[in-house]
Amino acid sequence: MTEEDKLLEEVTSAEYKYGFVTDIESDTIKNGLNEDVIRLISSKKNEPEWLLEWRLEGLKKFQQLVEPEWANVHYKKPDLQSISYYSAPKAKKTLNSLDEVDPELLKTFEKLGISLDEQKMLTGVAVDIIVDSVSVATSFKEKLGELGIIFCSISEAIQEHPELVRKYLGTVVPQSDNYYAALNSAVFTDGSFCYIPKGTRCPMELSTYFRINQAGTGQFERTLLIADKGSYVSYLEGCTAPSRDENQLHAAVVELIAMDEAEIKYSTVQNWYPGNKEGVGGVFNFVTKRGICHESAKISWTQVETGSAVTWKYPSCILKGDNSIGEFFSVAVTNNFQQADTGTKMIHIGKNTKSTIISKGIAAGESNSSYRGLVKIMKGAENARNFSQCDSLLMGDKSGSHTFPYIEVKNKTARIEHEATTSKIGEDQLFYCNQRGISTDAAIGLIVNGYCKDVLNQLPMEFAVEAQKLLSLSLEGSVG
Amino acid sequence: MKLQDKLINSFEKFGQSLSGSETDSLRKMRTEGIEVFKNLGFPTTKDEEWKYTSLNKCIKRDYDFGAEFSLDIRSEDVDRFLCTGIDSYKLVFVNGVFNASLSNTTQQDKFFVSNLKDAYEGNSELFNQYYGTIADKELSMVGLNTAYAQEGAFIHVKAGAVVDKLIQILYINSDSSRSMMNQARNLIIAEDRGEVQILERHQSLSDEYVFTNSVTEISVGNEANVKHFKVQNDIDTASLVDSTFVKQGTKSTALVDTFVFSGELTRNNLHFEFTGEHAEAHMDAITLLKGSSLVDHHTFVDHAVPNCQSFQMYKGIYDEKSKGVFNGKVMVRKDAQKTNAYQQNNNLLLSDFASIDTKPQLEIFADDVACSHGCTIGQLDEEALFYMQSRGIPLKEAKAFLMFAFAGDTLKNITIPELKEQLVNLVARELKVDLELN
């Protein structure tokens, strides 16, 4: 067995390290999906009438749609009737300090290495933690409140800022957008809400951690982020889930609205449970993320995807306003039997709009990684500019890499560049490193990190560190 | 009656008219073909492979088929569309029927060039060995062609033989009284170390609508070399769906060059498959479109064995209301290590009403490969234009020069000087510039 084979062996045998179950009493409603369940969720959450109507509309749309099959992924379709659509920890009603948070829960976060205290003290990041759909602790809220920034769970926003939620909810991802977005519209239980007022620069990185905890529950968060005229916000999202044998469904919707001259930076590090070495279990990650840019606005998506058994995710930008900018930076790592079909859509509508796509796929074990992207230049989008680069790195001869870029141009002034490469780590590169005394192990680490550098550089510092840790976890043994 | 139903319903009658003249195996193939077509129908835009190209306009019309068309034609009408100034073998089909007097066939020991129908009668063993084995039977357009096709080119190059002249295949549609649907079928067999060069063209002479569904099967033996050039410069009432399937043996080389200048709708399906190692495939194309023409290039290269190479270069210039589609798919299967696959698609849009949809795909299952694709859509370089103008070259000529240079790369694999000259002139004429290259 060569050195490289040994490393690959180690890579493919790396187990998920976050597999544990937090023992918190949960309030779970009966499995199934129907109108009554939606009425129950709505009443449990004490929601206004219009939102119930909106949810029911979503359910109606959902019932008319069929599960999409075009993605390059193969899995047993989840039975949506056997999922419980509401699971909330029976936590104390109001929490003013961390002392009041369930100690079990705090331990969970400590295991994840995101202890709130540490986060608060050392990094100055405001963390809104969501465990099984209900926000249990929010920090730095007061400090943000002084600037007029609203950062809370979406249920709270529905109660306290219904006018904002009503105005923007579903404007970027309508209920009828796709199968899972419709499902989410009907049954979403919680998520984050953020509003940055005009001309405000959010002084800290806003951050949310999601955890799927209760066995057999699906997660349907809904995130709504509005950056008003001339504002700036950087938002971080991190996800982990404990080991579960049955596949769990995660169908979130994220809507970003960047008003004139606003800028939103949205970073995700996703390491949902990918299933074990035999490909049993793992999370189905079917997420709809989309942002709309008004005049001179900018939305930048950065994602590091290392988890989930099946990923189906296309963070998109609608460049509606003139001079707006959309960016997409992605690293997708798949191992064992993971499947990822991910990419982006850049819809150029306004004049002088620009978009950049950098996608790096790494496939190891028997996994399959696909890039699927659309760049669409509408007729009125004068001087639109796009640059796309999708690279794939294959490790081992059982993995597969695919690219499906769609480019549609209806304006002659558009300038589009697209390039894609597929390769493996060159023997000459390894040899060069070895020759200079760098072990194969460290060399692979260097090369992979260099390969992903374009994307990792886009992440805020706190996240970049964690993302590198995750890369090492996912490709353990081959990343230094 | 819808064209689709008409085609399905007429099949029985068509079969009866042939009864007795064809073998059971061919008959069976025809029946299987019509079954596939019956099940799938004409492709629609809901079909991923036809997402950007709608056949609706073509299939809504009524076409005559199976009817007797006039076969009279003057040889001057034919000569205009042939590559002249060069000695060549010729296969001319008028309204779907082989015309012996205009053709120049040959039956030598080493190779022969003839009509498919004649070849079938004289060489049924060879015919059975290859016919219908290379094309993808599961495609509806192939099924339809297999069901009805009777005439086309048959070229057989025996082991070690080199065909001394260019072979020209010309399909002329001249009937000015009726719309016509044609099912052209070509079979090209180059055995080990055989070499052949072919030029194919479809041309309408009348304003009546013509819808051609052509299937070409090319078998390239070990170390053989086949070059196939397609000139698609038809009038605005002619549509063509061309499906070409190439199967390559060890160390063979195959080239398919496509030059498209007009036509209402042109769809080129190009399918390459390697059965032996160290084979090399080249696909080059120039598309220069105006009016409301639509051209859709679909390529599929299947790397099933190791050490093969494929190169694709597709260049397009789109003006007025024309539309271009490119979908290039490279599949590298699990064991196809050391594959080298390269794909390039560059496009220029000259008008506000022109559009281009492109989808370069890579599907890779082997890790030791070098695969890449590049795709650009843009305009002529302002600085280069300014530079040329500052040296006294008028804007119009400057643009044409740049466009010619842009498209010119794809002409590099043409080794017959006369053919190259003719194509260069065609490109120059389309770009409305006197290049004075002679």
Chai-1 contact restraints between the chains, C-beta under 6 A:
chainA,res_idxA,chainB,res_idxB,connection_type,confidence,min_distance_angstrom,max_distance_angstrom,comment,restraint_id
A,L394,B,D367,contact,1.0,0.0,6.0,A-B,restraint_1
A,D397,B,D367,contact,1.0,0.0,6.0,A-B,restraint_2
A,G400,B,F365,contact,1.0,0.0,6.0,A-B,restraint_3
A,S401,B,I364,contact,1.0,0.0,6.0,A-B,restraint_4
A,H402,B,E363,contact,1.0,0.0,6.0,A-B,restraint_5
A,T403,B,L362,contact,1.0,0.0,6.0,A-B,restraint_6
A,F404,B,Q361,contact,1.0,0.0,6.0,A-B,restraint_7
A,Y406,B,K359,contact,1.0,0.0,6.0,A-B,restraint_8
A,I407,B,T358,contact,1.0,0.0,6.0,A-B,restraint_9
A,E408,B,D357,contact,1.0,0.0,6.0,A-B,restraint_10
A,V409,B,I356,contact,1.0,0.0,6.0,A-B,restraint_11
A,V409,B,I377,contact,1.0,0.0,6.0,A-B,restraint_12
A,K410,B,S355,contact,1.0,0.0,6.0,A-B,restraint_13
A,K412,B,L349,contact,1.0,0.0,6.0,A-B,restraint_14
A,K412,B,S351,contact,1.0,0.0,6.0,A-B,restraint_15
A,K412,B,D352,contact,1.0,0.0,6.0,A-B,restraint_16
A,A414,B,I377,contact,1.0,0.0,6.0,A-B,restraint_17
A,R415,B,G378,contact,1.0,0.0,6.0,A-B,restraint_18
A,I416,B,I377,contact,1.0,0.0,6.0,A-B,restraint_19
A,E417,B,T376,contact,1.0,0.0,6.0,A-B,restraint_20
A,H418,B,C375,contact,1.0,0.0,6.0,A-B,restraint_21
A,E419,B,G374,contact,1.0,0.0,6.0,A-B,restraint_22
A,A420,B,H373,contact,1.0,0.0,6.0,A-B,restraint_23
A,T421,B,S372,contact,1.0,0.0,6.0,A-B,restraint_24
A,T422,B,L362,contact,1.0,0.0,6.0,A-B,restraint_25
A,T422,B,I364,contact,1.0,0.0,6.0,A-B,restraint_26
A,T422,B,C371,contact,1.0,0.0,6.0,A-B,restraint_27
A,K424,B,D367,contact,1.0,0.0,6.0,A-B,restraint_28
A,K424,B,D368,contact,1.0,0.0,6.0,A-B,restraint_29
